[in-house]
Amino acid sequence: MILAHGGTVGFLAELAVLIVPVIVLVVLAKRKTVTEDQEEKRDER
């Protein structure tokens, strides 16, 4: 996949396509856990 593009730009494009969805998932997961933790604390009070 990466070699087909050739050059640094193609390489960076491939990396972006692979990494961006992962970052999005991580951010969403962190937000989810944070909101869940806050809800649990509210329930305790």
Secondary structure, DSSP 4 states (H G I P E B T S, - for coil): -HHHH-HHHHHHHHHHHHHHHHHHHHHHHHHHHHHHHHHHHHHH-
